[in-house]
Structure formats: C-alpha cells, structure tokens
Amino acid sequence: MLESSDLVAFVAATDLDRARIFYEQRLGLRVLERSDFAVVLDANGTMLRVTAVGQVMQAGYTVLGWRVRDIAASVRALTAQGVGFLRYEGMSQDDDGIWTTPSGDKVAWFADPDGNTLSLTQFG
C-alpha cells in the first residue's frame, strides 16, 4: 500500500534555530522550509522534519541514520564540522568511535543538540 509513497522522517527539537544550525551547517542538509513548527530539510531526497516540541523525550536507541560509503571519511568530515561521536562501554569501537559488527558492517553514533542519537552505517 505504501511501497510507492515517499517516506518522511521526523526528529524532535526544543530549539529550531539551534537544530537548523546543526542539521544544515554541521551535517550539510539543505533547508526546504522553516516555520514556527518545524525545520524541513532535504536528506538526499527524503524529507526530514525537525519538529518543535517543549521537551525531547530521549530514546535509548538510534532515531535517524545514514548509509555511507566510507564511514571513516564521513566520521572525519563530521568531526571537522564539530560533531562529536559517542562511545559505548563494552563495544569495541576504534579510535574514531566506529564499531564493526560481527557481520562486518561498521557503525558510528553521534547526537544532535537535543540528545537524539543519530548514526552512520557502512554496510559490508
């Protein structure tokens, strides 16, 4: 039923101006629209709506992720833009914070200004 419909992704933010700076300037996403309710961005053809909320209820898991071709280069580029990568106790992450799964996929996590967990994945 929805297989031919475009997906719209949502993430919550308490400060849309701060979120816009992060998603536009740090991550390089193009802003499509800004209102009092949301900042709408183009995430490589997928609409990402950063929605204004009074309080972000932080999830204990990744809420948005990007598939990348070269995770090491992507991590280095984002780090140069001021993005900090998360480390998790008990996970064997390399110096850049990249974890290699048992199947060979590589994952790195970071957070937006509201603490939403975001990720990069290079599939094996």
Secondary structure in CASP SS format (residue, H / E / C, confidence):
PFRMAT SS
TARGET T0000
AUTHOR 0000-0000-0000
METHOD secondary structure of the structure
MODEL  1
M C 1.00
L C 1.00
E C 1.00
S C 1.00
S C 1.00
D C 1.00
L C 1.00
V E 1.00
A E 1.00
F E 1.00
V E 1.00
A E 1.00
A E 1.00
T C 1.00
D C 1.00
L H 1.00
D H 1.00
R H 1.00
A H 1.00
R H 1.00
I H 1.00
F H 1.00
Y H 1.00
E H 1.00
Q H 1.00
R H 1.00
L C 1.00
G C 1.00
L C 1.00
R E 1.00
V E 1.00
L E 1.00
E E 1.00
R E 1.00
S C 1.00
D C 1.00
F C 1.00
A E 1.00
V E 1.00
V E 1.00
L E 1.00
D E 1.00
A E 1.00
N C 1.00
G C 1.00
T E 1.00
M E 1.00
L E 1.00
R E 1.00
V E 1.00
T E 1.00
A E 1.00
V C 1.00
G C 1.00
Q C 1.00
V C 1.00
M C 1.00
Q C 1.00
A C 1.00
G C 1.00
Y C 1.00
T E 1.00
V E 1.00
L E 1.00
G E 1.00
W E 1.00
R E 1.00
V C 1.00
R C 1.00
D C 1.00
I H 1.00
A H 1.00
A H 1.00
S H 1.00
V H 1.00
R H 1.00
A H 1.00
L H 1.00
T H 1.00
A H 1.00
Q C 1.00
G C 1.00
V C 1.00
G C 1.00
F E 1.00
L C 1.00
R C 1.00
Y C 1.00
E C 1.00
G C 1.00
M C 1.00
S C 1.00
Q E 1.00
D C 1.00
D C 1.00
D C 1.00
G C 1.00
I C 1.00
W E 1.00
T E 1.00
T C 1.00
P C 1.00
S C 1.00
G C 1.00
D C 1.00
K E 1.00
V E 1.00
A E 1.00
W E 1.00
F E 1.00
A E 1.00
D C 1.00
P C 1.00
D C 1.00
G C 1.00
N C 1.00
T E 1.00
L E 1.00
S E 1.00
L E 1.00
T E 1.00
Q E 1.00
F C 1.00
G C 1.00
END
